[in-house]
Amino acid sequence: MIQSSTPRTRRKRRITTMLLPAILVFVVFLVGVGCAAALAWGGPKDITPLASVNEPFQSVDFSDVPPAQHYTARDGTLLAWYSYPPGSTRADTSNRRVVVVHGSSSRARSTHVLAQALAAQGYSVAALDMRGHGESGTRGQADYIGQLEDDVEDFARQVPHAGPQTLMGFSAGGGFALRFAGSARQALFDRYVLLSPFIHQDAPTARPDIGGWATIGMPRLVALTLLNQIGITWWNHLSVLQFALDEASRAGLTPSYSYTVAMNFRPHNDYQSDIRNARGTVCIVAGQDDELFYADRFADLFAQAGKPVPVTLVHGVNHIGLTLNAVAVQAVARACKADGPTTGIAAPPPA
């Protein structure tokens, strides 16, 4: 025999039904307050300058950096790049152009030594100031996630090259090159050279706090990620990443990244898909003594993602040394050749 509910039970149900909207409104209010607090006060904190990144450039001769040239991105912004014509030696280069993408916080002139070495080997070199860096737009800012890929495509279309092309990226630029290699536009380049690439902060290759190079405003990052998932991008200009620059470097470099740049200048969160989707030739060169990443883990990471790639580790070279040391830049130049590098350890650098 089924008994109907008692008057007391019915009253409880009515009260619960009446209170439910108020409870939901209160929960939404708390979430909103928490999100607002994260946006307002959850940004990145100050970080101690990292000497191993800042100091090596003090001894570099930048007096012969070529003048900046510009191309117009699809939104009308003038973006800067630097041309290094090939030297007299053209053996095995097949009229190849190497498009170089600098690392986080940096600009094209930071790759000057590397670009010179590549040009001396007979490559045409184009070093880009990525949007939000150097002379390309407002530092640390971009309009939308995906704009950096648009910019590289615009460069390739507006500054055409009659020959094969390599996209080479260093550090965060290497992560961006991987992002491009796994994208629908990957056919613009047939070879991708990743120099000690940033893959992901949770990847097995990342040292804690990226070796002390960057600090993340995690509360703000989480809040903005949640907002972006429901299509709200109004606050993507807020900074979420700050770099360990010294005072002398801050004027010429980019001290922090907005959410937009931080999410664009790197691989996708599903970085393994970027690796699997890359159809072109990919290789990695890293310093064996890299203090930002675990260089000996790159090979396993790519193999486990389904795309084994050759990895060259340069003996006795740290992160920034990969783009400045004489032996290191020659190892990088070899990675651009048609036959490509083989996995192994390059010779030690000169004293």
LOBAZA-457621 format. One record per residue (C-alpha): residue in three letters; residue number from 1; y, z, x negated. Coordinates in pm, 1 decimal, decimal comma. Layout:
<recs>
rec aa->Ala i->NUM north->Y up->Z east->X
...
</recs>
This chain:
<recs>
rec aa->Met i->1 north->0,0 up->0,0 east->0,0
rec aa->Ile i->2 north->337,4 up->-111,4 east->-147,2
rec aa->Gln i->3 north->621,1 up->133,9 east->-102,1
rec aa->Ser i->4 north->981,1 up->19,1 east->-83,9
rec aa->Ser i->5 north->1228,7 up->162,5 east->-332,9
rec aa->Thr i->6 north->1398,9 up->486,5 east->-241,9
rec aa->Pro i->7 north->1771,4 up->509,3 east->-165,5
rec aa->Arg i->8 north->1820,8 up->687,2 east->-497,3
rec aa->Thr i->9 north->1655,0 up->401,2 east->-688,6
rec aa->Arg i->10 north->1864,1 up->145,8 east->-504,0
rec aa->Arg i->11 north->2183,8 up->337,3 east->-592,6
rec aa->Lys i->12 north->2088,2 up->338,5 east->-961,3
rec aa->Arg i->13 north->2032,2 up->-36,0 east->-952,5
rec aa->Arg i->14 north->2369,3 up->-94,3 east->-785,3
rec aa->Ile i->15 north->2546,1 up->122,5 east->-1044,3
rec aa->Thr i->16 north->2369,8 up->-58,9 east->-1329,5
rec aa->Thr i->17 north->2462,9 up->-396,0 east->-1178,7
rec aa->Met i->18 north->2825,2 up->-286,7 east->-1147,4
rec aa->Leu i->19 north->2839,6 up->-149,5 east->-1502,4
rec aa->Leu i->20 north->2671,5 up->-445,3 east->-1674,5
rec aa->Pro i->21 north->2981,0 up->-671,2 east->-1683,9
rec aa->Ala i->22 north->3188,0 up->-383,1 east->-1820,1
rec aa->Ile i->23 north->2926,7 up->-316,6 east->-2088,4
rec aa->Leu i->24 north->2922,6 up->-683,3 east->-2186,7
rec aa->Val i->25 north->3301,1 up->-692,3 east->-2203,9
rec aa->Phe i->26 north->3299,4 up->-382,1 east->-2422,5
rec aa->Val i->27 north->3038,7 up->-533,3 east->-2657,0
rec aa->Val i->28 north->3237,9 up->-855,3 east->-2681,9
rec aa->Phe i->29 north->3548,7 up->-648,1 east->-2751,2
rec aa->Leu i->30 north->3374,7 up->-460,9 east->-3034,1
rec aa->Val i->31 north->3245,3 up->-786,2 east->-3182,7
rec aa->Gly i->32 north->3593,2 up->-935,7 east->-3160,1
rec aa->Val i->33 north->3752,1 up->-632,9 east->-3326,4
rec aa->Gly i->34 north->3491,1 up->-641,0 east->-3603,5
rec aa->Cys i->35 north->3540,8 up->-1012,5 east->-3655,1
rec aa->Ala i->36 north->3919,4 up->-973,9 east->-3663,7
rec aa->Ala i->37 north->3890,3 up->-691,3 east->-3916,4
rec aa->Ala i->38 north->3658,9 up->-901,0 east->-4133,5
rec aa->Leu i->39 north->3901,5 up->-1194,0 east->-4124,0
rec aa->Ala i->40 north->4201,9 up->-975,6 east->-4204,2
rec aa->Trp i->41 north->4060,9 up->-741,4 east->-4468,0
rec aa->Gly i->42 north->3721,1 up->-879,9 east->-4567,6
rec aa->Gly i->43 north->3837,6 up->-1128,4 east->-4829,7
rec aa->Pro i->44 north->3734,2 up->-1138,2 east->-5196,3
rec aa->Lys i->45 north->3844,5 up->-858,5 east->-5427,6
rec aa->Asp i->46 north->3999,7 up->-886,6 east->-5772,0
rec aa->Ile i->47 north->3756,5 up->-952,7 east->-6054,2
rec aa->Thr i->48 north->3770,7 up->-888,1 east->-6427,3
rec aa->Pro i->49 north->3837,4 up->-1209,6 east->-6626,0
rec aa->Leu i->50 north->3525,8 up->-1358,0 east->-6784,3
rec aa->Ala i->51 north->3600,3 up->-1426,5 east->-7150,2
rec aa->Ser i->52 north->3307,7 up->-1665,4 east->-7205,0
rec aa->Val i->53 north->3457,8 up->-1903,4 east->-6949,4
rec aa->Asn i->54 north->3829,9 up->-1861,0 east->-7022,1
rec aa->Glu i->55 north->3850,8 up->-1843,0 east->-7400,9
rec aa->Pro i->56 north->3657,4 up->-2153,4 east->-7522,0
rec aa->Phe i->57 north->3925,4 up->-2387,5 east->-7387,5
rec aa->Gln i->58 north->4195,7 up->-2226,0 east->-7602,6
rec aa->Ser i->59 north->4071,8 up->-2420,7 east->-7904,8
rec aa->Val i->60 north->4039,7 up->-2759,7 east->-7729,5
rec aa->Asp i->61 north->4288,6 up->-3033,0 east->-7819,8
rec aa->Phe i->62 north->4420,7 up->-3172,1 east->-7490,5
rec aa->Ser i->63 north->4700,5 up->-3374,1 east->-7653,9
rec aa->Asp i->64 north->4521,5 up->-3705,7 east->-7594,3
rec aa->Val i->65 north->4418,9 up->-3654,1 east->-7233,1
rec aa->Pro i->66 north->4491,8 up->-3987,6 east->-7061,5
rec aa->Pro i->67 north->4765,5 up->-3998,3 east->-6796,3
rec aa->Ala i->68 north->4659,6 up->-3922,4 east->-6441,8
rec aa->Gln i->69 north->4595,5 up->-4214,4 east->-6209,7
rec aa->His i->70 north->4578,8 up->-4185,0 east->-5832,3
rec aa->Tyr i->71 north->4396,7 up->-4330,8 east->-5536,0
rec aa->Thr i->72 north->4469,5 up->-4275,4 east->-5167,4
rec aa->Ala i->73 north->4213,6 up->-4085,0 east->-4962,7
rec aa->Arg i->74 north->4150,9 up->-4184,2 east->-4601,9
rec aa->Asp i->75 north->4385,9 up->-3908,1 east->-4480,4
rec aa->Gly i->76 north->4669,2 up->-4048,5 east->-4693,7
rec aa->Thr i->77 north->4654,3 up->-3783,2 east->-4967,2
rec aa->Leu i->78 north->4699,7 up->-3902,1 east->-5326,3
rec aa->Leu i->79 north->4409,6 up->-3776,8 east->-5538,5
rec aa->Ala i->80 north->4410,8 up->-3779,1 east->-5919,2
rec aa->Trp i->81 north->4157,5 up->-3916,4 east->-6164,9
rec aa->Tyr i->82 north->4148,9 up->-3991,5 east->-6538,5
rec aa->Ser i->83 north->4013,2 up->-4305,2 east->-6699,9
rec aa->Tyr i->84 north->3827,9 up->-4310,6 east->-7033,7
rec aa->Pro i->85 north->3752,3 up->-4675,0 east->-7128,7
rec aa->Pro i->86 north->3427,7 up->-4740,3 east->-7316,5
rec aa->Gly i->87 north->3430,6 up->-4745,2 east->-7693,2
rec aa->Ser i->88 north->3300,0 up->-5030,8 east->-7904,5
rec aa->Thr i->89 north->2940,9 up->-4907,2 east->-7883,9
rec aa->Arg i->90 north->2779,5 up->-5037,2 east->-7564,4
rec aa->Ala i->91 north->2410,4 up->-5016,5 east->-7656,2
rec aa->Asp i->92 north->2187,9 up->-4933,3 east->-7359,3
rec aa->Thr i->93 north->2482,0 up->-4853,6 east->-7131,0
rec aa->Ser i->94 north->2447,2 up->-5170,0 east->-6915,7
rec aa->Asn i->95 north->2815,0 up->-5152,0 east->-6820,0
rec aa->Arg i->96 north->2750,8 up->-4818,0 east->-6651,5
rec aa->Arg i->97 north->3032,8 up->-4602,3 east->-6516,2
rec aa->Val i->98 north->2998,6 up->-4224,4 east->-6517,7
rec aa->Val i->99 north->3202,0 up->-4042,0 east->-6253,0
rec aa->Val i->100 north->3248,6 up->-3682,3 east->-6371,3
rec aa->Val i->101 north->3302,8 up->-3386,3 east->-6137,0
rec aa->His i->102 north->3436,8 up->-3065,4 east->-6295,3
rec aa->Gly i->103 north->3322,4 up->-2709,9 east->-6224,5
rec aa->Ser i->104 north->3453,2 up->-2442,0 east->-5989,1
rec aa->Ser i->105 north->3820,9 up->-2345,7 east->-6018,6
rec aa->Ser i->106 north->3868,6 up->-2619,0 east->-6277,1
rec aa->Arg i->107 north->4007,0 up->-2972,4 east->-6301,0
rec aa->Ala i->108 north->3927,4 up->-3303,5 east->-6465,8
rec aa->Arg i->109 north->4091,5 up->-3222,2 east->-6798,7
rec aa->Ser i->110 north->3835,9 up->-2944,0 east->-6854,0
rec aa->Thr i->111 north->3577,5 up->-3221,8 east->-6903,1
rec aa->His i->112 north->3794,7 up->-3398,4 east->-7164,3
rec aa->Val i->113 north->3560,9 up->-3339,1 east->-7459,9
rec aa->Leu i->114 north->3259,4 up->-3451,3 east->-7258,3
rec aa->Ala i->115 north->3439,0 up->-3757,8 east->-7121,3
rec aa->Gln i->116 north->3543,6 up->-3862,1 east->-7472,2
rec aa->Ala i->117 north->3184,6 up->-3828,8 east->-7595,5
rec aa->Leu i->118 north->3052,4 up->-4040,7 east->-7309,2
rec aa->Ala i->119 north->3317,5 up->-4307,1 east->-7363,6
rec aa->Ala i->120 north->3234,2 up->-4315,3 east->-7734,5
rec aa->Gln i->121 north->2876,8 up->-4400,5 east->-7636,0
rec aa->Gly i->122 north->3000,2 up->-4703,4 east->-7442,8
rec aa->Tyr i->123 north->3029,1 up->-4569,2 east->-7090,1
rec aa->Ser i->124 north->3325,8 up->-4620,6 east->-6861,6
rec aa->Val i->125 north->3422,4 up->-4269,2 east->-6755,8
rec aa->Ala i->126 north->3619,6 up->-4158,1 east->-6452,5
rec aa->Ala i->127 north->3696,3 up->-3785,0 east->-6441,2
rec aa->Leu i->128 north->3806,9 up->-3668,6 east->-6096,3
rec aa->Asp i->129 north->4041,8 up->-3392,9 east->-5988,7
rec aa->Met i->130 north->3849,1 up->-3292,6 east->-5677,5
rec aa->Arg i->131 north->4057,8 up->-3218,0 east->-5369,8
rec aa->Gly i->132 north->4191,7 up->-2862,7 east->-5393,9
rec aa->His i->133 north->4202,2 up->-2876,7 east->-5774,7
rec aa->Gly i->134 north->4439,9 up->-3000,6 east->-6042,0
rec aa->Glu i->135 north->4674,3 up->-3267,1 east->-5906,5
rec aa->Ser i->136 north->4469,5 up->-3340,4 east->-5593,1
rec aa->Gly i->137 north->4619,7 up->-3170,7 east->-5289,7
rec aa->Thr i->138 north->4681,4 up->-2801,4 east->-5225,8
rec aa->Arg i->139 north->4474,2 up->-2589,9 east->-5460,4
rec aa->Gly i->140 north->4179,1 up->-2417,7 east->-5300,2
rec aa->Gln i->141 north->4220,7 up->-2604,5 east->-4971,5
rec aa->Ala i->142 north->4062,1 up->-2894,9 east->-4783,1
rec aa->Asp i->143 north->4095,7 up->-2999,8 east->-4419,6
rec aa->Tyr i->144 north->3729,0 up->-2996,5 east->-4317,4
rec aa->Ile i->145 north->3381,7 up->-2948,5 east->-4460,3
rec aa->Gly i->146 north->3262,9 up->-3290,6 east->-4573,0
rec aa->Gln i->147 north->3605,6 up->-3411,2 east->-4685,9
rec aa->Leu i->148 north->3505,2 up->-3396,0 east->-5053,9
rec aa->Glu i->149 north->3224,2 up->-3644,5 east->-4990,5
rec aa->Asp i->150 north->3471,7 up->-3867,9 east->-4808,5
rec aa->Asp i->151 north->3702,3 up->-3847,3 east->-5111,1
rec aa->Val i->152 north->3431,0 up->-3955,0 east->-5356,3
rec aa->Glu i->153 north->3334,8 up->-4245,8 east->-5132,8
rec aa->Asp i->154 north->3702,9 up->-4344,0 east->-5106,1
rec aa->Phe i->155 north->3727,3 up->-4341,9 east->-5486,3
rec aa->Ala i->156 north->3418,2 up->-4560,6 east->-5521,5
rec aa->Arg i->157 north->3558,6 up->-4810,4 east->-5268,6
rec aa->Gln i->158 north->3918,5 up->-4814,8 east->-5394,1
rec aa->Val i->159 north->3838,5 up->-4814,4 east->-5765,9
rec aa->Pro i->160 north->3532,6 up->-5041,9 east->-5769,5
rec aa->His i->161 north->3312,4 up->-5093,3 east->-6072,0
rec aa->Ala i->162 north->3099,9 up->-5400,9 east->-6142,6
rec aa->Gly i->163 north->2792,7 up->-5221,5 east->-6267,6
rec aa->Pro i->164 north->2563,1 up->-4923,9 east->-6206,1
rec aa->Gln i->165 north->2715,6 up->-4580,3 east->-6160,6
rec aa->Thr i->166 north->2619,6 up->-4223,0 east->-6240,9
rec aa->Leu i->167 north->2757,8 up->-3919,8 east->-6060,4
rec aa->Met i->168 north->2770,2 up->-3632,3 east->-6308,2
rec aa->Gly i->169 north->2871,0 up->-3280,8 east->-6208,7
rec aa->Phe i->170 north->2909,7 up->-2958,4 east->-6402,1
rec aa->Ser i->171 north->2834,2 up->-2614,3 east->-6252,9
rec aa->Ala i->172 north->2969,7 up->-2617,2 east->-5895,1
rec aa->Gly i->173 north->3035,4 up->-2987,0 east->-5952,4
rec aa->Gly i->174 north->2666,1 up->-3023,6 east->-6034,3
rec aa->Gly i->175 north->2582,5 up->-2856,8 east->-5704,4
rec aa->Phe i->176 north->2819,0 up->-3095,2 east->-5528,0
rec aa->Ala i->177 north->2651,9 up->-3390,8 east->-5704,4
rec aa->Leu i->178 north->2317,7 up->-3266,5 east->-5569,1
rec aa->Arg i->179 north->2471,5 up->-3241,0 east->-5221,3
rec aa->Phe i->180 north->2585,7 up->-3604,1 east->-5254,1
rec aa->Ala i->181 north->2247,9 up->-3713,8 east->-5394,7
rec aa->Gly i->182 north->2073,0 up->-3587,0 east->-5081,5
rec aa->Ser i->183 north->2323,7 up->-3736,2 east->-4838,2
rec aa->Ala i->184 north->2340,8 up->-4063,5 east->-4645,1
rec aa->Arg i->185 north->2586,0 up->-4195,4 east->-4910,2
rec aa->Gln i->186 north->2353,6 up->-4142,2 east->-5205,0
rec aa->Ala i->187 north->2316,2 up->-4516,9 east->-5271,3
rec aa->Leu i->188 north->2672,9 up->-4529,3 east->-5410,2
rec aa->Phe i->189 north->2517,5 up->-4397,7 east->-5734,4
rec aa->Asp i->190 north->2175,5 up->-4472,7 east->-5877,4
rec aa->Arg i->191 north->2164,9 up->-4178,1 east->-6120,0
rec aa->Tyr i->192 north->2267,6 up->-3815,4 east->-6083,0
rec aa->Val i->193 north->2312,8 up->-3590,3 east->-6386,1
rec aa->Leu i->194 north->2343,7 up->-3220,9 east->-6300,7
rec aa->Leu i->195 north->2490,8 up->-3006,2 east->-6577,4
rec aa->Ser i->196 north->2391,0 up->-2641,5 east->-6533,6
rec aa->Pro i->197 north->2434,2 up->-2683,5 east->-6157,5
rec aa->Phe i->198 north->2516,6 up->-2410,9 east->-5908,6
rec aa->Ile i->199 north->2245,2 up->-2438,3 east->-5644,6
rec aa->His i->200 north->2298,8 up->-2136,9 east->-5416,5
rec aa->Gln i->201 north->2392,6 up->-1772,9 east->-5457,9
rec aa->Asp i->202 north->2045,1 up->-1677,8 east->-5332,9
rec aa->Ala i->203 north->1857,7 up->-1937,7 east->-5539,5
rec aa->Pro i->204 north->1629,5 up->-1806,4 east->-5816,5
rec aa->Thr i->205 north->1853,0 up->-1979,3 east->-6072,3
rec aa->Ala i->206 north->2160,6 up->-1765,7 east->-5988,6
rec aa->Arg i->207 north->2232,3 up->-1453,2 east->-6191,1
rec aa->Pro i->208 north->2381,4 up->-1155,1 east->-6001,1
rec aa->Asp i->209 north->2747,6 up->-1224,1 east->-5911,8
rec aa->Ile i->210 north->2706,0 up->-1560,8 east->-6088,5
rec aa->Gly i->211 north->2722,6 up->-1379,9 east->-6420,9
rec aa->Gly i->212 north->3052,0 up->-1213,9 east->-6330,6
rec aa->Trp i->213 north->3232,2 up->-1543,7 east->-6268,4
rec aa->Ala i->214 north->3305,2 up->-1507,4 east->-5896,9
rec aa->Thr i->215 north->3342,1 up->-1246,8 east->-5625,0
rec aa->Ile i->216 north->3268,4 up->-1321,3 east->-5258,9
rec aa->Gly i->217 north->3450,9 up->-1176,9 east->-4958,3
rec aa->Met i->218 north->3123,1 up->-1129,0 east->-4772,8
rec aa->Pro i->219 north->3261,0 up->-978,7 east->-4446,3
rec aa->Arg i->220 north->3505,6 up->-1268,5 east->-4408,6
rec aa->Leu i->221 north->3241,7 up->-1523,3 east->-4512,6
rec aa->Val i->222 north->2996,5 up->-1394,7 east->-4249,0
rec aa->Ala i->223 north->3265,2 up->-1386,3 east->-3977,7
rec aa->Leu i->224 north->3379,7 up->-1741,3 east->-4052,2
rec aa->Thr i->225 north->3022,1 up->-1867,6 east->-4063,3
rec aa->Leu i->226 north->2955,9 up->-1720,8 east->-3717,1
rec aa->Leu i->227 north->3279,2 up->-1869,8 east->-3582,3
rec aa->Asn i->228 north->3197,7 up->-2210,8 east->-3728,1
rec aa->Gln i->229 north->2857,7 up->-2204,0 east->-3557,8
rec aa->Ile i->230 north->3036,2 up->-2198,9 east->-3221,8
rec aa->Gly i->231 north->3288,4 up->-2461,3 east->-3328,4
rec aa->Ile i->232 north->3584,5 up->-2237,0 east->-3414,4
rec aa->Thr i->233 north->3743,4 up->-2349,0 east->-3743,5
rec aa->Trp i->234 north->4099,0 up->-2216,3 east->-3705,6
rec aa->Trp i->235 north->4067,0 up->-1968,3 east->-3991,9
rec aa->Asn i->236 north->3874,2 up->-2182,8 east->-4241,6
rec aa->His i->237 north->4181,6 up->-2186,4 east->-4466,3
rec aa->Leu i->238 north->4129,9 up->-1818,3 east->-4552,9
rec aa->Ser i->239 north->3995,7 up->-1743,5 east->-4900,9
rec aa->Val i->240 north->3636,1 up->-1625,5 east->-4938,9
rec aa->Leu i->241 north->3577,6 up->-1678,6 east->-5310,8
rec aa->Gln i->242 north->3778,8 up->-1561,4 east->-5612,4
rec aa->Phe i->243 north->3720,0 up->-1650,5 east->-5976,7
rec aa->Ala i->244 north->3736,2 up->-1445,9 east->-6296,1
rec aa->Leu i->245 north->4036,5 up->-1623,1 east->-6448,2
rec aa->Asp i->246 north->4264,5 up->-1464,7 east->-6704,6
rec aa->Glu i->247 north->4639,5 up->-1470,8 east->-6651,8
rec aa->Ala i->248 north->4693,6 up->-1763,9 east->-6886,8
rec aa->Ser i->249 north->4447,6 up->-1983,0 east->-6693,8
rec aa->Arg i->250 north->4560,8 up->-1904,8 east->-6340,2
rec aa->Ala i->251 north->4865,4 up->-2130,7 east->-6350,2
rec aa->Gly i->252 north->4668,7 up->-2448,7 east->-6419,3
rec aa->Leu i->253 north->4343,4 up->-2372,8 east->-6240,0
rec aa->Thr i->254 north->4242,2 up->-2272,5 east->-5886,8
rec aa->Pro i->255 north->4210,6 up->-1893,4 east->-5855,6
rec aa->Ser i->256 north->4035,9 up->-1887,8 east->-5515,5
rec aa->Tyr i->257 north->3864,8 up->-2108,7 east->-5257,5
rec aa->Ser i->258 north->3914,9 up->-2129,1 east->-4885,9
rec aa->Tyr i->259 north->3605,5 up->-2119,2 east->-4666,8
rec aa->Thr i->260 north->3626,9 up->-2499,0 east->-4633,7
rec aa->Val i->261 north->3622,7 up->-2569,1 east->-5007,7
rec aa->Ala i->262 north->3369,5 up->-2294,3 east->-5081,8
rec aa->Met i->263 north->3124,4 up->-2444,1 east->-4828,8
rec aa->Asn i->264 north->3185,5 up->-2804,0 east->-4936,2
rec aa->Phe i->265 north->3193,7 up->-2786,5 east->-5316,5
rec aa->Arg i->266 north->2824,9 up->-2696,0 east->-5348,3
rec aa->Pro i->267 north->2487,0 up->-2795,5 east->-5202,6
rec aa->His i->268 north->2414,3 up->-2729,3 east->-4836,3
rec aa->Asn i->269 north->2271,9 up->-2388,4 east->-4746,8
rec aa->Asp i->270 north->1936,9 up->-2564,4 east->-4710,9
rec aa->Tyr i->271 north->1958,8 up->-2680,4 east->-5070,7
rec aa->Gln i->272 north->1588,8 up->-2763,8 east->-5077,1
rec aa->Ser i->273 north->1657,4 up->-3042,2 east->-4826,9
rec aa->Asp i->274 north->1924,0 up->-3180,1 east->-5060,8
rec aa->Ile i->275 north->1663,7 up->-3183,4 east->-5338,8
rec aa->Arg i->276 north->1392,9 up->-3344,4 east->-5124,1
rec aa->Asn i->277 north->1627,6 up->-3606,3 east->-4977,4
rec aa->Ala i->278 north->1758,0 up->-3727,2 east->-5315,6
rec aa->Arg i->279 north->1615,1 up->-4074,5 east->-5370,6
rec aa->Gly i->280 north->1801,8 up->-4168,9 east->-5686,9
rec aa->Thr i->281 north->1714,6 up->-4062,5 east->-6039,1
rec aa->Val i->282 north->1807,6 up->-3698,1 east->-6096,0
rec aa->Cys i->283 north->1803,4 up->-3505,0 east->-6422,8
rec aa->Ile i->284 north->1935,7 up->-3168,1 east->-6538,2
rec aa->Val i->285 north->2089,5 up->-3055,1 east->-6866,8
rec aa->Ala i->286 north->2174,0 up->-2688,2 east->-6926,3
rec aa->Gly i->287 north->2253,6 up->-2452,4 east->-7210,9
rec aa->Gln i->288 north->1955,2 up->-2238,4 east->-7303,4
rec aa->Asp i->289 north->2186,1 up->-1934,8 east->-7328,5
rec aa->Asp i->290 north->2368,2 up->-1994,4 east->-6999,0
rec aa->Glu i->291 north->2516,1 up->-1662,8 east->-6884,9
rec aa->Leu i->292 north->2588,3 up->-1772,5 east->-6524,5
rec aa->Phe i->293 north->2246,8 up->-1916,6 east->-6435,8
rec aa->Tyr i->294 north->1883,4 up->-1875,6 east->-6538,3
rec aa->Ala i->295 north->1849,3 up->-2211,1 east->-6711,3
rec aa->Asp i->296 north->1472,3 up->-2183,8 east->-6755,7
rec aa->Arg i->297 north->1421,9 up->-2174,0 east->-6377,4
rec aa->Phe i->298 north->1569,9 up->-2512,7 east->-6284,9
rec aa->Ala i->299 north->1248,3 up->-2706,7 east->-6345,2
rec aa->Asp i->300 north->1035,0 up->-2481,4 east->-6125,4
rec aa->Leu i->301 north->1296,8 up->-2474,7 east->-5849,9
rec aa->Phe i->302 north->1307,7 up->-2853,7 east->-5819,8
rec aa->Ala i->303 north->930,8 up->-2889,9 east->-5853,5
rec aa->Gln i->304 north->869,3 up->-2636,9 east->-5576,2
rec aa->Ala i->305 north->1118,5 up->-2822,6 east->-5354,2
rec aa->Gly i->306 north->912,4 up->-3137,8 east->-5395,4
rec aa->Lys i->307 north->1113,8 up->-3332,3 east->-5652,9
rec aa->Pro i->308 north->1017,9 up->-3260,6 east->-6013,8
rec aa->Val i->309 north->1299,2 up->-3366,8 east->-6246,7
rec aa->Pro i->310 north->1339,8 up->-3371,2 east->-6625,4
rec aa->Val i->311 north->1529,7 up->-3068,3 east->-6754,5
rec aa->Thr i->312 north->1682,7 up->-3055,5 east->-7102,4
rec aa->Leu i->313 north->1782,8 up->-2713,9 east->-7237,0
rec aa->Val i->314 north->2025,1 up->-2718,6 east->-7530,2
rec aa->His i->315 north->1939,2 up->-2450,0 east->-7783,2
rec aa->Gly i->316 north->2205,6 up->-2185,2 east->-7855,6
rec aa->Val i->317 north->2455,1 up->-2314,0 east->-7597,6
rec aa->Asn i->318 north->2605,0 up->-2112,5 east->-7311,2
rec aa->His i->319 north->2758,3 up->-2228,5 east->-6983,7
rec aa->Ile i->320 north->3095,8 up->-2367,2 east->-7095,6
rec aa->Gly i->321 north->2949,8 up->-2475,3 east->-7429,7
rec aa->Leu i->322 north->2751,2 up->-2740,2 east->-7244,4
rec aa->Thr i->323 north->3069,6 up->-2945,8 east->-7203,8
rec aa->Leu i->324 north->3230,2 up->-2860,5 east->-7539,5
rec aa->Asn i->325 north->2958,3 up->-2831,4 east->-7804,8
rec aa->Ala i->326 north->2893,6 up->-3146,8 east->-8010,4
rec aa->Val i->327 north->2513,8 up->-3135,0 east->-7978,2
rec aa->Ala i->328 north->2533,8 up->-3048,8 east->-7609,6
rec aa->Val i->329 north->2755,8 up->-3341,9 east->-7514,5
rec aa->Gln i->330 north->2523,9 up->-3579,2 east->-7702,2
rec aa->Ala i->331 north->2230,4 up->-3440,8 east->-7501,7
rec aa->Val i->332 north->2431,9 up->-3508,1 east->-7187,8
rec aa->Ala i->333 north->2506,6 up->-3863,1 east->-7304,2
rec aa->Arg i->334 north->2134,3 up->-3925,9 east->-7354,4
rec aa->Ala i->335 north->2071,1 up->-3813,5 east->-6997,6
rec aa->Cys i->336 north->2281,2 up->-4109,0 east->-6879,2
rec aa->Lys i->337 north->2064,5 up->-4370,5 east->-7049,5
rec aa->Ala i->338 north->1841,9 up->-4598,4 east->-6848,0
rec aa->Asp i->339 north->1519,8 up->-4446,2 east->-6980,6
rec aa->Gly i->340 north->1651,4 up->-4095,9 east->-6906,6
rec aa->Pro i->341 north->1577,4 up->-3767,1 east->-7079,4
rec aa->Thr i->342 north->1249,0 up->-3589,2 east->-7112,4
rec aa->Thr i->343 north->1194,2 up->-3222,1 east->-7040,6
rec aa->Gly i->344 north->1240,4 up->-3014,1 east->-7353,3
rec aa->Ile i->345 north->1483,0 up->-2829,8 east->-7576,4
rec aa->Ala i->346 north->1756,7 up->-3013,4 east->-7766,5
rec aa->Ala i->347 north->1823,5 up->-2934,1 east->-8130,0
rec aa->Pro i->348 north->2035,6 up->-2628,4 east->-8214,9
rec aa->Pro i->349 north->2410,6 up->-2684,0 east->-8236,8
rec aa->Pro i->350 north->2585,7 up->-2707,4 east->-8571,4
rec aa->Ala i->351 north->2730,3 up->-2386,0 east->-8707,6
</recs>
